[in-house]
Amino acid sequence: MNYEEISKAIEGKVSDLFEELRSGISEREDSRAFGAMIER
């Protein structure tokens, strides 16, 4: 398994995880958290 395959696998897992998290959070909270992240 080379580096490119590993990074693609990690990217897939991370994006799946974020999809699960986002679906559990309302859009308003999501945008508020995003705004707080940008302010830092």
N, CA, C, O and CB atoms as a CASP TS submission, in Angstrom:
PFRMAT TS
TARGET T0000
AUTHOR 0000-0000-0000
METHOD Language model
MODEL 1
PARENT N/A
ATOM      1  N   MET     1       0.852  -1.197   0.000  1.00  0.00           N
ATOM      2  CA  MET     1       0.000   0.000   0.000  1.00  0.00           C
ATOM      3  C   MET     1       0.893   1.254   0.000  1.00  0.00           C
ATOM      4  O   MET     1       1.675   1.475   0.925  1.00  0.00           O
ATOM      5  CB  MET     1      -0.967   0.002   1.246  1.00  0.00           C
ATOM      6  N   ASN     2       0.759   2.050  -1.036  1.00  0.00           N
ATOM      7  CA  ASN     2       1.602   3.253  -1.106  1.00  0.00           C
ATOM      8  C   ASN     2       0.916   4.450  -0.430  1.00  0.00           C
ATOM      9  O   ASN     2      -0.229   4.373   0.016  1.00  0.00           O
ATOM     10  CB  ASN     2       1.929   3.594  -2.580  1.00  0.00           C
ATOM     11  N   TYR     3       1.657   5.542  -0.377  1.00  0.00           N
ATOM     12  CA  TYR     3       1.164   6.731   0.335  1.00  0.00           C
ATOM     13  C   TYR     3      -0.142   7.254  -0.243  1.00  0.00           C
ATOM     14  O   TYR     3      -1.037   7.654   0.501  1.00  0.00           O
ATOM     15  CB  TYR     3       2.208   7.833   0.297  1.00  0.00           C
ATOM     16  N   GLU     4      -0.254   7.253  -1.569  1.00  0.00           N
ATOM     17  CA  GLU     4      -1.472   7.782  -2.199  1.00  0.00           C
ATOM     18  C   GLU     4      -2.702   6.965  -1.809  1.00  0.00           C
ATOM     19  O   GLU     4      -3.763   7.526  -1.534  1.00  0.00           O
ATOM     20  CB  GLU     4      -1.319   7.796  -3.727  1.00  0.00           C
ATOM     21  N   GLU     5      -2.559   5.640  -1.786  1.00  0.00           N
ATOM     22  CA  GLU     5      -3.686   4.786  -1.401  1.00  0.00           C
ATOM     23  C   GLU     5      -4.077   5.025   0.050  1.00  0.00           C
ATOM     24  O   GLU     5      -5.260   5.076   0.386  1.00  0.00           O
ATOM     25  CB  GLU     5      -3.339   3.304  -1.615  1.00  0.00           C
ATOM     26  N   ILE     6      -3.058   5.174   0.915  1.00  0.00           N
ATOM     27  CA  ILE     6      -3.333   5.413   2.333  1.00  0.00           C
ATOM     28  C   ILE     6      -4.060   6.740   2.518  1.00  0.00           C
ATOM     29  O   ILE     6      -5.045   6.813   3.252  1.00  0.00           O
ATOM     30  CB  ILE     6      -2.026   5.403   3.150  1.00  0.00           C
ATOM     31  N   SER     7      -3.576   7.793   1.851  1.00  0.00           N
ATOM     32  CA  SER     7      -4.209   9.106   2.016  1.00  0.00           C
ATOM     33  C   SER     7      -5.638   9.100   1.476  1.00  0.00           C
ATOM     34  O   SER     7      -6.514   9.753   2.043  1.00  0.00           O
ATOM     35  CB  SER     7      -3.383  10.191   1.306  1.00  0.00           C
ATOM     36  N   LYS     8      -5.884   8.363   0.376  1.00  0.00           N
ATOM     37  CA  LYS     8      -7.246   8.263  -0.166  1.00  0.00           C
ATOM     38  C   LYS     8      -8.158   7.532   0.819  1.00  0.00           C
ATOM     39  O   LYS     8      -9.315   7.910   1.001  1.00  0.00           O
ATOM     40  CB  LYS     8      -7.239   7.531  -1.532  1.00  0.00           C
ATOM     41  N   ALA     9      -7.626   6.481   1.452  1.00  0.00           N
ATOM     42  CA  ALA     9      -8.422   5.724   2.417  1.00  0.00           C
ATOM     43  C   ALA     9      -8.771   6.596   3.618  1.00  0.00           C
ATOM     44  O   ALA     9      -9.905   6.580   4.097  1.00  0.00           O
ATOM     45  CB  ALA     9      -7.664   4.462   2.874  1.00  0.00           C
ATOM     46  N   ILE    10      -7.787   7.359   4.103  1.00  0.00           N
ATOM     47  CA  ILE    10      -8.027   8.246   5.246  1.00  0.00           C
ATOM     48  C   ILE    10      -9.043   9.315   4.873  1.00  0.00           C
ATOM     49  O   ILE    10      -9.953   9.612   5.648  1.00  0.00           O
ATOM     50  CB  ILE    10      -6.710   8.900   5.720  1.00  0.00           C
ATOM     51  N   GLU    11      -8.888   9.890   3.692  1.00  0.00           N
ATOM     52  CA  GLU    11      -9.813  10.934   3.237  1.00  0.00           C
ATOM     53  C   GLU    11     -11.240  10.401   3.187  1.00  0.00           C
ATOM     54  O   GLU    11     -12.181  11.085   3.589  1.00  0.00           O
ATOM     55  CB  GLU    11      -9.394  11.464   1.849  1.00  0.00           C
ATOM     56  N   GLY    12     -11.395   9.172   2.689  1.00  0.00           N
ATOM     57  CA  GLY    12     -12.722   8.567   2.621  1.00  0.00           C
ATOM     58  C   GLY    12     -13.333   8.392   4.003  1.00  0.00           C
ATOM     59  O   GLY    12     -14.503   8.711   4.218  1.00  0.00           O
ATOM     60  N   LYS    13     -12.532   7.880   4.946  1.00  0.00           N
ATOM     61  CA  LYS    13     -13.031   7.662   6.303  1.00  0.00           C
ATOM     62  C   LYS    13     -13.408   8.987   6.961  1.00  0.00           C
ATOM     63  O   LYS    13     -14.449   9.090   7.609  1.00  0.00           O
ATOM     64  CB  LYS    13     -11.979   6.929   7.151  1.00  0.00           C
ATOM     65  N   VAL    14     -12.558  10.000   6.792  1.00  0.00           N
ATOM     66  CA  VAL    14     -12.810  11.301   7.409  1.00  0.00           C
ATOM     67  C   VAL    14     -14.077  11.935   6.841  1.00  0.00           C
ATOM     68  O   VAL    14     -14.892  12.472   7.592  1.00  0.00           O
ATOM     69  CB  VAL    14     -11.610  12.236   7.199  1.00  0.00           C
ATOM     70  N   SER    15     -14.248  11.877   5.520  1.00  0.00           N
ATOM     71  CA  SER    15     -15.442  12.492   4.934  1.00  0.00           C
ATOM     72  C   SER    15     -16.704  11.742   5.365  1.00  0.00           C
ATOM     73  O   SER    15     -17.751  12.357   5.571  1.00  0.00           O
ATOM     74  CB  SER    15     -15.336  12.517   3.396  1.00  0.00           C
ATOM     75  N   ASP    16     -16.607  10.406   5.502  1.00  0.00           N
ATOM     76  CA  ASP    16     -17.757   9.652   6.004  1.00  0.00           C
ATOM     77  C   ASP    16     -18.099  10.094   7.418  1.00  0.00           C
ATOM     78  O   ASP    16     -19.270  10.271   7.755  1.00  0.00           O
ATOM     79  CB  ASP    16     -17.474   8.138   5.973  1.00  0.00           C
ATOM     80  N   LEU    17     -17.069  10.273   8.243  1.00  0.00           N
ATOM     81  CA  LEU    17     -17.277  10.680   9.629  1.00  0.00           C
ATOM     82  C   LEU    17     -17.943  12.051   9.687  1.00  0.00           C
ATOM     83  O   LEU    17     -18.879  12.258  10.459  1.00  0.00           O
ATOM     84  CB  LEU    17     -15.942  10.699  10.395  1.00  0.00           C
ATOM     85  N   PHE    18     -17.456  12.994   8.866  1.00  0.00           N
ATOM     86  CA  PHE    18     -18.045  14.332   8.866  1.00  0.00           C
ATOM     87  C   PHE    18     -19.490  14.310   8.397  1.00  0.00           C
ATOM     88  O   PHE    18     -20.317  15.064   8.910  1.00  0.00           O
ATOM     89  CB  PHE    18     -17.233  15.266   7.985  1.00  0.00           C
ATOM     90  N   GLU    19     -19.808  13.452   7.425  1.00  0.00           N
ATOM     91  CA  GLU    19     -21.196  13.346   6.970  1.00  0.00           C
ATOM     92  C   GLU    19     -22.084  12.888   8.128  1.00  0.00           C
ATOM     93  O   GLU    19     -23.181  13.415   8.312  1.00  0.00           O
ATOM     94  CB  GLU    19     -21.312  12.362   5.770  1.00  0.00           C
ATOM     95  N   GLU    20     -21.614  11.904   8.912  1.00  0.00           N
ATOM     96  CA  GLU    20     -22.390  11.419  10.050  1.00  0.00           C
ATOM     97  C   GLU    20     -22.587  12.533  11.076  1.00  0.00           C
ATOM     98  O   GLU    20     -23.685  12.713  11.602  1.00  0.00           O
ATOM     99  CB  GLU    20     -21.697  10.208  10.701  1.00  0.00           C
ATOM    100  N   LEU    21     -21.518  13.277  11.356  1.00  0.00           N
ATOM    101  CA  LEU    21     -21.603  14.358  12.341  1.00  0.00           C
ATOM    102  C   LEU    21     -22.554  15.445  11.869  1.00  0.00           C
ATOM    103  O   LEU    21     -23.385  15.930  12.637  1.00  0.00           O
ATOM    104  CB  LEU    21     -20.216  14.953  12.612  1.00  0.00           C
ATOM    105  N   ARG    22     -22.427  15.831  10.587  1.00  0.00           N
ATOM    106  CA  ARG    22     -23.261  16.909  10.056  1.00  0.00           C
ATOM    107  C   ARG    22     -24.729  16.529  10.066  1.00  0.00           C
ATOM    108  O   ARG    22     -25.584  17.367  10.352  1.00  0.00           O
ATOM    109  CB  ARG    22     -22.830  17.267   8.643  1.00  0.00           C
ATOM    110  N   SER    23     -25.032  15.278   9.757  1.00  0.00           N
ATOM    111  CA  SER    23     -26.439  14.880   9.713  1.00  0.00           C
ATOM    112  C   SER    23     -27.055  14.906  11.115  1.00  0.00           C
ATOM    113  O   SER    23     -28.273  15.007  11.259  1.00  0.00           O
ATOM    114  CB  SER    23     -26.582  13.474   9.093  1.00  0.00           C
ATOM    115  N   GLY    24     -26.198  14.812  12.162  1.00  0.00           N
ATOM    116  CA  GLY    24     -26.699  14.836  13.533  1.00  0.00           C
ATOM    117  C   GLY    24     -26.844  16.244  14.084  1.00  0.00           C
ATOM    118  O   GLY    24     -27.454  16.441  15.135  1.00  0.00           O
ATOM    119  N   ILE    25     -26.289  17.220  13.385  1.00  0.00           N
ATOM    120  CA  ILE    25     -26.326  18.599  13.873  1.00  0.00           C
ATOM    121  C   ILE    25     -27.245  19.424  12.974  1.00  0.00           C
ATOM    122  O   ILE    25     -27.229  19.273  11.753  1.00  0.00           O
ATOM    123  CB  ILE    25     -24.893  19.216  13.914  1.00  0.00           C
ATOM    124  N   SER    26     -28.045  20.296  13.587  1.00  0.00           N
ATOM    125  CA  SER    26     -28.914  21.134  12.764  1.00  0.00           C
ATOM    126  C   SER    26     -28.072  22.132  11.969  1.00  0.00           C
ATOM    127  O   SER    26     -26.957  22.468  12.368  1.00  0.00           O
ATOM    128  CB  SER    26     -29.953  21.877  13.644  1.00  0.00           C
ATOM    129  N   GLU    27     -28.605  22.597  10.858  1.00  0.00           N
ATOM    130  CA  GLU    27     -27.843  23.496   9.995  1.00  0.00           C
ATOM    131  C   GLU    27     -27.481  24.794  10.698  1.00  0.00           C
ATOM    132  O   GLU    27     -26.401  25.340  10.473  1.00  0.00           O
ATOM    133  CB  GLU    27     -28.627  23.800   8.739  1.00  0.00           C
ATOM    134  N   ARG    28     -28.371  25.292  11.547  1.00  0.00           N
ATOM    135  CA  ARG    28     -28.085  26.548  12.240  1.00  0.00           C
ATOM    136  C   ARG    28     -26.884  26.391  13.158  1.00  0.00           C
ATOM    137  O   ARG    28     -26.001  27.249  13.178  1.00  0.00           O
ATOM    138  CB  ARG    28     -29.308  27.014  13.043  1.00  0.00           C
ATOM    139  N   GLU    29     -26.843  25.304  13.917  1.00  0.00           N
ATOM    140  CA  GLU    29     -25.706  25.064  14.803  1.00  0.00           C
ATOM    141  C   GLU    29     -24.445  24.870  13.975  1.00  0.00           C
ATOM    142  O   GLU    29     -23.368  25.326  14.359  1.00  0.00           O
ATOM    143  CB  GLU    29     -25.958  23.832  15.707  1.00  0.00           C
ATOM    144  N   ASP    30     -24.577  24.198  12.846  1.00  0.00           N
ATOM    145  CA  ASP    30     -23.425  23.937  11.987  1.00  0.00           C
ATOM    146  C   ASP    30     -22.813  25.249  11.506  1.00  0.00           C
ATOM    147  O   ASP    30     -21.595  25.420  11.556  1.00  0.00           O
ATOM    148  CB  ASP    30     -23.831  23.062  10.785  1.00  0.00           C
ATOM    149  N   SER    31     -23.654  26.181  11.037  1.00  0.00           N
ATOM    150  CA  SER    31     -23.131  27.453  10.534  1.00  0.00           C
ATOM    151  C   SER    31     -22.576  28.307  11.667  1.00  0.00           C
ATOM    152  O   SER    31     -21.615  29.051  11.473  1.00  0.00           O
ATOM    153  CB  SER    31     -24.224  28.221   9.787  1.00  0.00           C
ATOM    154  N   ARG    32     -23.180  28.203  12.853  1.00  0.00           N
ATOM    155  CA  ARG    32     -22.673  28.958  13.995  1.00  0.00           C
ATOM    156  C   ARG    32     -21.294  28.450  14.395  1.00  0.00           C
ATOM    157  O   ARG    32     -20.404  29.246  14.694  1.00  0.00           O
ATOM    158  CB  ARG    32     -23.645  28.862  15.184  1.00  0.00           C
ATOM    159  N   ALA    33     -21.110  27.140  14.404  1.00  0.00           N
ATOM    160  CA  ALA    33     -19.812  26.551  14.727  1.00  0.00           C
ATOM    161  C   ALA    33     -18.791  26.950  13.669  1.00  0.00           C
ATOM    162  O   ALA    33     -17.635  27.220  13.994  1.00  0.00           O
ATOM    163  CB  ALA    33     -19.916  25.009  14.831  1.00  0.00           C
ATOM    164  N   PHE    34     -19.208  26.988  12.406  1.00  0.00           N
ATOM    165  CA  PHE    34     -18.312  27.373  11.313  1.00  0.00           C
ATOM    166  C   PHE    34     -17.874  28.830  11.481  1.00  0.00           C
ATOM    167  O   PHE    34     -16.707  29.162  11.272  1.00  0.00           O
ATOM    168  CB  PHE    34     -19.007  27.170   9.938  1.00  0.00           C
ATOM    169  N   GLY    35     -18.815  29.692  11.859  1.00  0.00           N
ATOM    170  CA  GLY    35     -18.478  31.103  12.082  1.00  0.00           C
ATOM    171  C   GLY    35     -17.502  31.270  13.235  1.00  0.00           C
ATOM    172  O   GLY    35     -16.588  32.091  13.164  1.00  0.00           O
ATOM    173  N   ALA    36     -17.693  30.490  14.302  1.00  0.00           N
ATOM    174  CA  ALA    36     -16.786  30.567  15.446  1.00  0.00           C
ATOM    175  C   ALA    36     -15.396  30.080  15.054  1.00  0.00           C
ATOM    176  O   ALA    36     -14.385  30.599  15.527  1.00  0.00           O
ATOM    177  CB  ALA    36     -17.329  29.740  16.629  1.00  0.00           C
ATOM    178  N   MET    37     -15.362  29.074  14.180  1.00  0.00           N
ATOM    179  CA  MET    37     -14.073  28.535  13.734  1.00  0.00           C
ATOM    180  C   MET    37     -13.320  29.585  12.910  1.00  0.00           C
ATOM    181  O   MET    37     -12.099  29.699  13.023  1.00  0.00           O
ATOM    182  CB  MET    37     -14.280  27.238  12.902  1.00  0.00           C
ATOM    183  N   ILE    38     -14.029  30.339  12.094  1.00  0.00           N
ATOM    184  CA  ILE    38     -13.390  31.349  11.250  1.00  0.00           C
ATOM    185  C   ILE    38     -12.844  32.501  12.094  1.00  0.00           C
ATOM    186  O   ILE    38     -11.784  33.046  11.785  1.00  0.00           O
ATOM    187  CB  ILE    38     -14.386  31.882  10.207  1.00  0.00           C
ATOM    188  N   GLU    39     -13.568  32.880  13.169  1.00  0.00           N
ATOM    189  CA  GLU    39     -13.151  34.010  13.997  1.00  0.00           C
ATOM    190  C   GLU    39     -11.819  33.778  14.698  1.00  0.00           C
ATOM    191  O   GLU    39     -11.106  34.734  15.004  1.00  0.00           O
ATOM    192  CB  GLU    39     -14.208  34.304  15.023  1.00  0.00           C
ATOM    193  N   ARG    40     -11.477  32.522  14.953  1.00  0.00           N
ATOM    194  CA  ARG    40     -10.237  32.234  15.690  1.00  0.00           C
ATOM    195  C   ARG    40      -9.001  32.674  14.972  1.00  0.00           C
ATOM    196  O   ARG    40      -7.895  32.493  15.480  1.00  0.00           O
ATOM    197  CB  ARG    40     -10.132  30.784  15.971  1.00  0.00           C
TER
END
